[in-house]
Amino acid sequence: MPKPASFDTVKSANYISGGFNAYSNTHFNDFTVSGQLNLSRGYVFDNFNLAYGAFGVFGDYQSDQANKTAPSYFSDKYFEAVGGRFSANAFITSDRMDFRFIGVEMAYSHEFGAYAAYRQYLNTQPGVFVDPRTDLFTIGLTTEVIFHARNNSDIEHGFRGFLGTTLGHNELDDTFYANESTTDRMFRNIFPKLTYFIKVKNFIGSIDGGTDFFIRFGYKF
């Protein structure tokens, strides 16, 4: 989540952004595309900052499975979600850089739409393994570095590392992953993400990389 830096003249700001994501599996027979709208507010204090906001997601999941008679087969399902986010960091400042050495981020989302209803239906069918959850709470730790250009404080760059997990019971652990060890399950449910952030005057952009890529563009006001 974007937040003012210690060297910004404004110590609180609103941010609005739109995002885009596309993903395909290794066999190129499942494809998802989604868009996201974010609205948040960020604050910076002495050696501490925080932000909170809301978001909405809409997208489509297309499938081209070989076995079109299987109970899990579908060709096209839409999905939507709404949720909220919170982020906070402790930081130290050196010259033209803020080092946000420790932070926490969390997000809650509620999914609805045809794909969510479809998964919940499949969960009642024998021999089909699926995660039917529509309410997710994700939390993780972050480390960030943000700095401005040497001769232009209107241009800022930032990098964020995130390591987190989604809390709650996943029924796949009882079925599809039933034979895995506790250690295997733990590392499968912990995911990393790296983000690059840029701000030019009041325009912002970011790229998230991890298991997939997410691109956002927005405006600070």
N, C-alpha and C positions, 0 to 999 in steps of 0.2 A: 504494500500500500504506500502511495506517495505521501511524504511529509516534508514540511519546511526544514531546511538545514540551518545550522547555527549562524551561518554567514548570510542568510537571506534577510532582507530588510523587513519582510512581513513574517510575523511569528505564528500566524494561524492562516489557513487557506482552505478553500473548497476545491475539489477535483472531480471532474467528470471525464469518463473515458469509455471507449468502445473497444471490444476485443474480438479476435477471430481465431478459431482453431480448426484444424483438419487432421484426421488421423486414419490410418489404414493398418490392418494387421499384416503379418509377414506373408500371408498367402494372397493378399490383395482381394479378398472376397468379402471383407467387412469394411465399411467406410462410414465415418462420422464427420459431420461438419456442424459447427456451432458458432453462435455469436453471443456476446456478453455486454451488458451495460452496467457501469459502475458509477456510484456517487459516494464520495467520502469527504471527511473533514480531518485535517491534520494540524497538530500543534507541536511547537518546539519550546522547551524550557531549558534551564541550565542543566546540561548533561543528561537530559531526558526528553523523549518525545513520545507521542502517541497519535493514533488515528483510529477512526471507526467509520463504518459505512455500510451501505446496502448494495446488492447486485441482483440482476436478473439474467437468466440464461435461456436461450432457445436454440434448438437444433434438430437434426435429422440423422437417423441411423439407417443405412442401407445395407442389405445383406444379399449375398449371392451364393448360398450354400449349394453344394453338389447334390445333396439328398433333399429334394423338395417335398418328399413325403414325410420327413421326420417331424415329430410334434414340435420341435423347437424352430422350425423353419418360418421365416418371414422375409418379406422383400423390402419393407419400408415402414419405419415407426418414428414418430416425432417425440421429442422430449422437451420439457421446460423445467425451470427451477427458479426459486427465489431464496435469498438468504442475507446474512449479515456477516461482517468481518470486524475484527479488532486486532490492532498491532501496537506494540510498544517496544522501545529500545533505550538502553543506557549507552551513552557515547562520550568520547573524549575528542577534543579538537586540537589539531596540529596544523598551523599555517592555513592552507586553503582546503583542508580535508576534515571531515567528520568520520571517525572510526566508531561505528555502532557495534561495539564488541560483543554485546549480548542482547538478544531480543526474543520476544515471543509473538507468535501470530496464531490466530484461531479463526475458524469460520464455521458457520452453521448453514446448511442448505436443506430445503425441502423440494423434492422432485415430484412432478406430476406429468400427466400426458400419456400417450398411447404406449410408449416403451415401458414406463413404470407399471402400468396395469398389466401389460403382457408378461413381465417378469414375475409378478405376483401370481398370475395364472399358472405359469410354468412351475412355480414352486409347489403346486398341488399335484403335479403329474409325476408318476413314478419314473425313475431312471434319468431325470433331468436335474443338472446341478446349476444353481443360479443364486445370486445374491438378491433377495427381494426388497432390501431396505430402500426407503425413500427419504429418510431423515438421517443426515450425516453430520457429524461434528469432528472436525479436523483441527489438530493442534500441533505446533512444532516450534523449534528453536531456530533463530536466525543470527547471522553475522553480516554486517553491511559496511561498505565503504562508499562514501559519496564525496566528490570534490568538484571544484569549479576550475575552468580553464585559467591558465596563468594570467592572461591579459584581458579576460572577459568573464566577469562573475555571472553574466546572464546565461552562460553555457555550463551545465552541470552534467557529470557522468556518475553513475553508481553501479555497484555490483552487490548482489545479495546471494548468500548461500542459505538454503533452508533444508532442514531435516525434520520430518514430521510423520504422523500416523493418523489414521482415522479411527476414532474410538468406537466402542460398541461391539456387539456380537455379530459376526459374519457367519451365516449358516454354511458357507462353503468350507469352513474349517471343520465342520462336522461331517461333511459328505465328500466333496471332491478332494480335499486335502487331509482326509482323516488319517492317512498313514504317515504324514509328515511328523518330524520331531518338533518339540516346542521351539528349539532354536531356529529351525527352518521357517516356521510360521512367523516368528518374531521378525526375522530379516526380510521376509516377503511383505510384511505389513508396514515396514519403515521405508519411506521413499525420499530421495534427495531431489532438490531442484536448484538450478542456478538462474539468476535473473540479471539482465543488463538493463539499466535505466538511463534515459537521457532527458534533459530539460533544456529547451532553448527559449529564453524569455518565459512566456507563460504556456508554451506548448510542451507536452510531455509524451514520452513513448517508452515502451519496454518490451523485451522479449524474454519469455520464460522457456527454459530448456530442462528436460528431465526425461520422463518416459514419452513425452510428446512436446510440441512447441505451441506457445500461445503468444500472439502479438497484440499489443494494445497501443492506442493513440488517444490523447485527450488534451484537456485544457485546465489550467489552474486559474481560479478567480476568487 
